[in-house]
Amino acid sequence: MEYVAAIIFFFGKLFHPWPVFEIALGLLTLLNLRNFKKINNPYFLIFIIYTLITGRFYNYSSFLYWLRLTCLLSFFVIPPVFSQKYKHFFLLIVSANLIFGLIQYFIWPNFTYFNALNWDPHLFRLISTFLDPTFTGLLYLMFLIVLFCHKLPFYYLILPYVTMSLTYSRSSLLAFLASFAYLAKKLNKPKIFYISSLLLLITLVALPRREGEGTKLERLSSVRAKIENYQEGITLFKQHPILGVGYNNLKHVRNLDNNLSHSSSGFDGSLLTILTTTGLIGFSFFILGWYHYFRQTDLLHQTLLAAIFIHSLFSNSLLYPFVLFFLISV
């Protein structure tokens, strides 16, 4: 079943609104229960139970979002046993998606009319099949980290870095610098940080400034929007600090039930989303779950998690299904 999920991963959001990837995750979760021997991460298990008990599911959709998160976190409670053959297959899938992303960037760069379908409009940015440059940038960064940690020759890293850069995702570029700074520290090789810093500076200068604000890395409109978004989230948290408003009930609480935008169900930051929806109690178990995972895992997955955490300060990366599926598949 993991091979099927990996193939569907390639198509990203192209199947929307049909929950094809979610169905594959659900089936994979059921199959993974066969591996149950002991609970590997009790904090995530408590978090799942807590969100079910405290969740006020106003509609069918909000329950399905909770179920999807439960399936994803279950892979950290009961780690799946994937073969090396599958892991190589998954990386081939990501490579194919990366190539598709390049084709999209050069052949089909104008996605502004996707605004009519409630997607954010993007112009001259690489979005691939995920239809969002921010998440696409993070996924390609994760691919870059995997190749680096597998000690592949440097020319294998060129294409993933270029495609990540063409998303013009500033959070991905910041996560790139942070993750390779972490690698430099853990490997005791400062030159990794120096080279990555120099590469980032060159990228900031060399990236073409095309038509549209999205290709301007110095753009301030999105910064102001995120500040306002954080302010709204903090205000909501102050109103429900202990238990939160219930997982995935933000659209209802914020009176956005009729808002069809794909980004209206969360705030511009995974930790802020968890804090407002599950309160201090749920947030504590969520953080403890990731800390437990970080302490148990190897350098590759520690670095991937570091990149995701930095990225999640500006986007819902820690709750994005394709990101978490990538994390368990390598």
C-alpha positions as CSV (number, residue, x, y, z in Angstrom):
1,M,0.0,0.0,0.0
2,E,2.9,2.3,0.6
3,Y,3.8,2.2,-3.1
4,V,0.3,3.3,-4.0
5,A,0.5,6.2,-1.5
6,A,3.9,7.2,-3.0
7,I,2.5,7.2,-6.5
8,I,-0.4,9.4,-5.4
9,F,2.1,11.6,-3.6
10,F,3.4,12.6,-7.0
11,F,0.1,14.0,-8.1
12,G,-0.1,16.2,-5.0
13,K,-3.2,18.3,-5.0
14,L,-4.3,17.5,-8.5
15,F,-7.0,15.1,-7.3
16,H,-8.6,17.8,-5.2
17,P,-11.4,17.8,-4.1
18,W,-11.4,14.0,-4.1
19,P,-9.5,12.7,-1.0
20,V,-7.5,10.1,-2.9
21,F,-4.3,10.7,-0.9
22,E,-6.3,10.7,2.4
23,I,-7.9,7.3,1.5
24,A,-4.5,5.8,0.8
25,L,-3.2,7.2,4.1
26,G,-6.1,5.6,5.9
27,L,-5.6,2.2,4.4
28,L,-1.9,2.4,5.1
29,T,-2.6,3.3,8.7
30,L,-4.8,0.2,9.1
31,L,-2.1,-2.0,7.5
32,N,0.5,-0.4,9.8
33,L,-1.4,-1.5,12.9
34,R,-0.1,-5.0,12.2
35,N,3.3,-3.8,13.2
36,F,2.0,-3.0,16.7
37,K,4.4,-4.3,19.4
38,K,4.7,-1.3,21.7
39,I,3.8,2.4,21.7
40,N,6.8,4.2,20.5
41,N,5.6,7.8,21.2
42,P,3.0,8.0,24.0
43,Y,2.8,11.8,23.8
44,F,1.3,11.7,20.3
45,L,-1.1,9.0,21.4
46,I,-2.3,11.2,24.3
47,F,-2.5,14.2,21.9
48,I,-4.7,12.2,19.5
49,I,-7.1,11.1,22.3
50,Y,-7.1,14.6,23.8
51,T,-8.1,16.2,20.5
52,L,-10.9,13.7,20.0
53,I,-12.3,14.3,23.5
54,T,-12.0,18.1,23.4
55,G,-12.8,18.5,19.7
56,R,-16.1,20.2,18.8
57,F,-16.7,18.8,15.4
58,Y,-19.2,21.2,13.9
59,N,-19.4,19.3,10.6
60,Y,-18.3,16.2,8.8
61,S,-15.3,18.0,7.2
62,S,-13.8,19.0,10.5
63,F,-13.9,15.4,11.7
64,L,-12.2,14.2,8.6
65,Y,-9.4,16.7,9.0
66,W,-8.9,15.3,12.6
67,L,-8.9,11.8,11.2
68,R,-6.2,12.6,8.7
69,L,-4.0,14.1,11.3
70,T,-4.6,11.0,13.5
71,C,-3.5,8.8,10.6
72,L,-0.3,10.8,10.1
73,L,0.7,11.0,13.8
74,S,-0.1,7.3,14.2
75,F,3.0,6.6,12.1
76,F,5.1,8.1,14.8
77,V,3.2,6.2,17.6
78,I,3.7,3.0,15.7
79,P,6.6,3.5,13.2
80,P,6.1,1.8,9.9
81,V,8.6,-0.7,8.7
82,F,9.4,0.3,5.1
83,S,12.0,-1.5,3.0
84,Q,15.0,0.1,1.4
85,K,13.5,-0.7,-1.9
86,Y,10.4,1.3,-1.1
87,K,12.5,4.2,0.2
88,H,14.5,4.3,-3.1
89,F,11.2,4.1,-5.0
90,F,9.8,7.1,-3.0
91,L,12.9,9.2,-3.8
92,L,12.4,8.4,-7.5
93,I,8.8,9.6,-7.2
94,V,10.1,12.9,-5.6
95,S,12.7,13.2,-8.4
96,A,9.9,12.8,-11.0
97,N,7.8,15.4,-9.2
98,L,10.8,17.8,-9.2
99,I,11.2,17.4,-13.0
100,F,7.5,18.0,-13.5
101,G,7.9,21.1,-11.4
102,L,10.6,22.4,-13.7
103,I,8.3,21.7,-16.7
104,Q,5.5,23.6,-15.0
105,Y,7.7,26.6,-14.3
106,F,9.0,27.0,-17.8
107,I,5.9,25.9,-19.8
108,W,3.0,26.9,-17.5
109,P,4.1,29.7,-15.2
110,N,0.8,31.6,-14.9
111,F,-1.5,30.2,-12.2
112,T,-3.2,33.5,-11.4
113,Y,-6.5,32.2,-12.8
114,F,-6.5,29.4,-10.1
115,N,-7.9,32.1,-7.8
116,A,-11.3,31.3,-9.3
117,L,-10.9,27.8,-7.8
118,N,-10.1,29.2,-4.4
119,W,-6.3,28.6,-4.7
120,D,-3.8,31.4,-4.1
121,P,-2.8,32.9,-7.5
122,H,0.9,32.4,-8.4
123,L,2.8,33.9,-11.3
124,F,6.3,32.8,-12.4
125,R,6.8,30.6,-9.4
126,L,7.4,26.8,-9.3
127,I,4.4,25.2,-7.6
128,S,4.5,21.7,-9.2
129,T,1.5,19.4,-8.4
130,F,1.1,20.8,-4.9
131,L,-0.2,24.1,-6.2
132,D,1.6,26.0,-3.5
133,P,5.2,27.3,-3.8
134,T,5.7,27.4,0.0
135,F,5.0,23.7,0.6
136,T,6.7,22.7,-2.7
137,G,9.8,24.6,-1.6
138,L,9.9,22.7,1.7
139,L,9.4,19.3,0.1
140,Y,12.3,20.0,-2.4
141,L,14.4,21.2,0.5
142,M,13.7,17.9,2.3
143,F,14.8,16.0,-0.8
144,L,18.0,18.1,-0.9
145,I,18.7,17.2,2.7
146,V,18.2,13.5,2.1
147,L,20.6,13.5,-0.9
148,F,23.2,15.4,1.2
149,C,22.9,13.1,4.1
150,H,23.3,10.1,1.8
151,K,26.6,11.7,0.7
152,L,25.8,11.8,-3.0
153,P,28.1,13.9,-5.2
154,F,27.4,17.6,-5.1
155,Y,26.1,17.7,-8.7
156,Y,23.1,15.6,-7.5
157,L,22.2,18.5,-5.2
158,I,22.1,21.2,-7.9
159,L,18.7,20.4,-9.4
160,P,16.9,20.1,-6.0
161,Y,18.4,23.4,-4.9
162,V,17.5,25.2,-8.1
163,T,13.9,24.0,-8.0
164,M,13.5,24.9,-4.4
165,S,14.8,28.4,-5.2
166,L,12.4,28.9,-8.1
167,T,9.5,28.5,-5.7
168,Y,10.6,32.0,-4.3
169,S,9.6,30.7,-0.9
170,R,11.5,32.7,1.7
171,S,10.5,30.3,4.5
172,S,12.1,27.5,2.5
173,L,15.3,29.4,2.0
174,L,15.5,30.3,5.7
175,A,14.8,26.6,6.6
176,F,17.6,25.7,4.1
177,L,20.1,27.9,6.0
178,A,18.9,26.7,9.4
179,S,19.0,23.0,8.5
180,F,22.5,23.1,7.0
181,A,23.7,25.2,10.0
182,Y,22.5,22.3,12.1
183,L,24.3,19.8,10.0
184,A,27.5,21.8,10.2
185,K,27.3,21.8,14.0
186,K,26.5,18.1,14.3
187,L,29.1,17.0,11.8
188,N,31.6,19.6,13.2
189,K,32.2,20.9,9.7
190,P,31.8,24.8,9.7
191,K,32.5,24.9,6.0
192,I,29.0,23.4,5.4
193,F,27.5,26.5,7.0
194,Y,29.8,28.9,5.2
195,I,29.2,27.4,1.8
196,S,25.4,27.2,2.3
197,S,25.4,30.9,3.5
198,L,27.3,32.0,0.4
199,L,25.1,30.0,-1.8
200,L,22.0,31.6,-0.3
201,L,23.4,35.1,-0.8
202,I,24.2,34.3,-4.4
203,T,20.6,33.0,-4.8
204,L,19.1,36.1,-3.4
205,V,20.9,38.2,-5.9
206,A,20.6,35.8,-8.9
207,L,17.0,34.9,-8.8
208,P,15.2,36.7,-11.6
209,R,12.6,39.3,-10.7
210,R,9.7,38.5,-13.0
211,E,6.3,40.0,-13.4
212,G,4.2,39.8,-10.2
213,E,5.0,40.5,-6.6
214,G,5.6,36.8,-5.8
215,T,9.1,36.9,-7.3
216,K,10.2,39.8,-5.2
217,L,11.9,38.3,-2.2
218,E,11.8,41.7,-0.5
219,R,8.0,41.9,-0.7
220,L,6.4,43.2,2.5
221,S,2.7,42.6,1.8
222,S,2.8,39.0,2.8
223,V,4.9,39.9,5.9
224,R,2.2,42.3,7.0
225,A,-0.5,39.7,6.3
226,K,1.3,37.1,8.5
227,I,1.7,39.6,11.3
228,E,-2.0,40.3,11.3
229,N,-2.6,36.6,11.1
230,Y,-0.5,36.0,14.2
231,Q,-2.2,38.8,16.0
232,E,-5.6,37.2,15.3
233,G,-4.3,33.8,16.5
234,I,-2.8,35.2,19.7
235,T,-6.1,37.0,20.5
236,L,-8.0,33.8,20.0
237,F,-5.6,31.9,22.1
238,K,-6.1,34.4,25.0
239,Q,-9.8,33.7,24.9
240,H,-9.4,29.9,25.1
241,P,-5.9,29.4,26.6
242,I,-6.3,26.0,28.3
243,L,-8.4,23.7,26.1
244,G,-8.4,25.7,22.8
245,V,-11.3,26.0,20.4
246,G,-11.1,22.3,19.3
247,Y,-9.0,20.9,16.5
248,N,-9.9,22.2,13.0
249,N,-12.7,24.3,14.2
250,L,-11.0,27.6,13.3
251,K,-13.2,28.2,10.3
252,H,-16.3,28.1,12.5
253,V,-14.8,30.1,15.3
254,R,-13.5,32.7,12.9
255,N,-16.8,32.8,11.1
256,L,-15.2,31.6,7.9
257,D,-17.5,28.6,7.2
258,N,-18.5,30.1,3.9
259,N,-14.9,30.8,3.0
260,L,-13.8,28.3,0.4
261,S,-10.1,29.2,0.5
262,H,-7.8,26.3,1.0
263,S,-5.8,28.2,3.6
264,S,-8.7,29.4,5.9
265,S,-8.6,26.3,8.2
266,G,-5.4,27.3,10.0
267,F,-3.2,30.2,10.9
268,D,0.1,31.0,9.2
269,G,2.1,28.7,11.6
270,S,1.6,25.2,12.7
271,L,2.4,25.8,16.3
272,L,0.0,28.8,16.5
273,T,-2.7,26.6,14.9
274,I,-2.1,23.9,17.5
275,L,-2.0,26.4,20.3
276,T,-5.3,28.0,19.4
277,T,-7.1,24.8,18.6
278,T,-5.9,22.5,21.5
279,G,-4.8,25.1,24.1
280,L,-1.8,24.8,26.4
281,I,-2.6,21.2,27.3
282,G,-2.7,19.9,23.7
283,F,0.2,22.1,22.6
284,S,2.3,20.6,25.4
285,F,1.7,17.0,24.3
286,F,2.3,18.0,20.7
287,I,5.7,19.5,21.4
288,L,6.6,16.6,23.7
289,G,5.8,14.2,20.9
290,W,8.1,15.9,18.5
291,Y,10.8,16.3,21.1
292,H,10.5,12.5,21.8
293,Y,10.8,11.8,18.1
294,F,13.8,14.1,17.7
295,R,15.7,12.5,20.5
296,Q,15.1,9.0,19.2
297,T,15.8,9.4,15.5
298,D,19.0,9.7,13.4
299,L,20.8,12.8,12.1
300,L,18.9,12.8,8.7
301,H,15.5,12.9,10.3
302,Q,16.6,15.4,13.0
303,T,17.7,17.7,10.2
304,L,14.5,17.2,8.3
305,L,12.5,18.0,11.5
306,A,14.6,21.1,12.1
307,A,13.9,22.3,8.6
308,I,10.1,21.6,9.0
309,F,10.0,23.4,12.4
310,I,11.6,26.5,11.1
311,H,9.4,26.5,8.0
312,S,6.3,25.9,10.2
313,L,6.8,29.3,11.9
314,F,5.5,30.8,8.7
315,S,3.2,28.1,7.3
316,N,1.2,25.0,8.4
317,S,4.1,22.7,7.5
318,L,3.9,20.4,10.6
319,L,0.2,19.7,9.7
320,Y,0.7,19.3,6.0
321,P,0.1,15.6,5.0
322,F,2.6,15.5,2.2
323,V,5.4,16.8,4.5
324,L,4.7,14.3,7.2
325,F,4.4,11.5,4.7
326,F,7.8,12.5,3.3
327,L,9.2,12.4,6.8
328,I,8.2,8.8,7.4
329,S,9.1,7.6,3.9
330,V,12.8,8.2,3.9
